């Protein structure tokens, strides 16, 4: 049988990733126990699960999908191949929303919610807000609803394309979205974790701006006066998204950088 020490070197993986896979197949293990008891043997079923997961990781499958979890804003979110893997850059969208909207009762909408990371986080960080979330994918909504229930967040979920499932009279104080914004011919679609993520959530199969155009065009009519629209986008799309927002008459249009200094979130207010 394979020992912990042997498992850590059996595959060409970073030691931390091997440790996380071991802890996933044997929940009793901790980092401390792995260090303290390297001679401990894995049970046959644990070794088999570890080997299968390690082979998949070596092939490039995202660690988040193998573990079924990714942390976002300090909370563990369930993720599956039906949803994008939450990324630290998206936390800038959450922070922008909380810094510009008063922490008092307000109606909030997350378009294309995926795993529910944004909607659930906003609902938990600002319990006064009434958070709604929309996604076209039933499978993604199931993941998002599961996260909301497990983390005890109050979010109303709806299935449909962008604003379609909403009543015509619905208005919001804040609309946020991390829509598909990668151009169809972008080489990043064939690299790294992105290869395994749902293509529908990554690209509009065009120039990467189609979904952003739709949101920018329809959002102002769905905002209360002084309501905010905030979207995440690609590092090279800031100028284009600002132009879309300005063309719709939004005020205080600005693009916020991520920690690397790249354009990441564009915001605008309905005057």
N, C-alpha and C positions, 0 to 999 in steps of 0.2 A: 504494500500500500504506500501511497505517496505521503511524505511528511510535509509540514508547512514549509520548511526550509527548501525542500525540493520543488514545491509548487511555485515558490517565489522566483525560481530561476528556470522553470521548465519551458517558459515561452518568452519570446523577445518583446516583453512589455515593460514599461516603467514599473518599478517596484511598488509604487503607490497604487497603480491600477491593479496589479496582481493582488495586493492586500485587500482592496475594495471588493474584488470578485470573491476572494476567500470569505470575507465577512458577509457577503451576500448569500453564499451557499451554506454558511454555518453562522447563523445569527448570534451564537454565543461568543464568537470570536470578537476581540477588540484589537486595536493597534498594540496595546500593551501586552495582551496575551500572545499575539503573534511574535513579538520580540522575546517574551519570557519563555515560551514553549515551542521553539522551532522544531523540536523532535516529535511533536504531537502528530499522530497519523490521522489522515482524513478517512472517514468511513467511505466504503466503495461508492455509495450513491452521491456523496459529496464530491469525491474525486471526479466522478463522471460528469457531474454538473459543472464543476470548475473547468474541466478540460473543454467541454462544449462551449462554454462562455468565452474562454480564453481564445479558442480558435476563431470565434466570431469577431472578437476584438482585434486580433491580429489582422483579420481581413478588412478591418476598418470600420466595423459597425460601432456607432456611438456608444460610449460607456453609459450615457444616461438611459438609452433604450435597454441595455443589458441589465442595468440595475433597476430600471423602472422608476427612476426618480431623479430630479434635478432641483437644486435649491434656487429660490428666487426671493429676493428681499428678505432673506433670513428664514424662509419657510420651505419645507419640503413639498414639492409638487410632483404628483404622479405624471409620468410621460409615457407615451406609447408611440409607435411609428405613425399613428393617426394625427399627431400634432407636432408642431415645431418644438424644438428644445429651447426653453427659456434661456435668454442670454443676459449677461450683466448690462449690456448697452441699453436694454429695454427699461431698466430701472430708472434711467434718465427721464423717460416718459412719465413714469409714476411720480417722480419727484417734481417734475414741471407742473403736473396737475395739482398736486397738493400745495405747491407754493403760490399758485395763482387763483385758486378757488377757495373761498372761505370755508372753514370747517363748521358748516351749518347745513341744515336740510337742503339738499340739491339733487336734481335728477341727472344721472350720469349714464352714458352709453359707451360700451366697448364694442367696436365693429371688428368682426373676424377674430373672436376671442381665443381660438385655439385651446390650449390647455387651461385657460381661465386665469393665467398668472396675473395679468393686469387687473382684470375685474375683481378677482378675489382679493388681491392685495389692497386695492382701493377700498373695497368694502370693509376690510379688517382694519386698515389704517385710519379710516374716517367713517365710523359707524353711522354718522348722521346722514351720509349720502345714500340715496336710493339707486343702487347700481343695477344696470341692465346689460346683457351681453348677447350678441348675435353671432352666429356662425352658419355657413352654408352646409357644413359637414355634420351629419348626425353622429358619426363616430367621434369627432372632436368634441361635440357638445356633451357626449357621455363622459368623456374624460374630464371636461371642465366641471360638470355637475358633480362628479365624484370628488374632485378637489374641493369644491365649495362645501360639500357636505362634511368631508373629513376635517376640514379646517374651520368649520362652523361659520362660514361666511354667508351673508344674506345677499344673493344675487338672483335676479330673474333672467332665465335663459330663453332664447327664441331661435328657431331655425329659419334660415333664409339668407338671401343675398343682400348684404348691406342693409339698407333701410326698408327693404320690401316687407318684412314681417311686422312692421310697426304701424299702428293706426295713424291715419293721415294727420291727426291733430296733435300727436305726441311731440313735445318739445323738451329740450335738455339744456342744462346749464353747462355741461361739459360733454364733448364727444372725443373719444380717443381711439386710435387704431394703429396697429402694426400690420399693415396689409402686405400682400405680395408686391415686392418692388424690385426684384432682380430681373434684368432683361433676359429674354430667352436665349440669346447668344453669349451670355456671360460665362466665362470659363469656370467661375466659382461653383456653378451648378454641378460640375463633375468632380469636385474636390472635397476632401474631408468629410465631416459629418453631414454636410448638405446633401451628399449623394443618397443618403438614407432617409431624408426627411420628406414629407409629403409635398410633391411638386406644386400642387394646387395652392399651397400656402406660401410658396417661394416666388413664383413668377406668374405674370399675367400672359405669358407666351407672346409678349410683344416687346415694347421698349422699356418696360418696368414702371411706367407712369400711368398706365390705364386705370388701375384701381385708385390711385391717388387722384386722378382727374375726376373720377366718379364721386369720390368722397368729398372733394373740395367743391364740386358743383352742387351737390345736394345738401351738404351739411348746413349752410347758412339758413335755409328755410326750416331747419330742424332745431335751431338754436334759439333760446331766449335772448333778448337784448342783453348785451355784455357777456353772453355765453362764449366759451372757448372751444376751438377745434385744435387738436394736437395729434400729430402723426409721426411715427418713426419712418425713416427712409434710408436710402443708401448714402454712403459718404460723399458721393459726387452728385447728389440730387438736390442739395439745399437750394440752389438758385432757381431751379425749375419749380420746386414746390412753393417757394415764396411767390413766384410769379402766378402760380395757380391760385393761391390764397388771395393775393392782391386783386386778381381779375374778378374774384367773387365779392369784392368790397370789404374783405375782412381788414380790421385795423390792428395796429401793434404787431404786425407780422414780423417774426424773427426766427432765426434758426439757432438752436442750441447745440454746442459740441459735446461729444462724449469725452471720456477721460484721455483718449488718445489725441484729442483736438480735432477730430473729424466731425463734419456736419452729421447730425444724427436725428434731431427732433425739430420739426417746424411747428410753430404755434401761431394762432391768429384769433382775434376777438371780434364777435359780431357787434358792430357799433349800434 
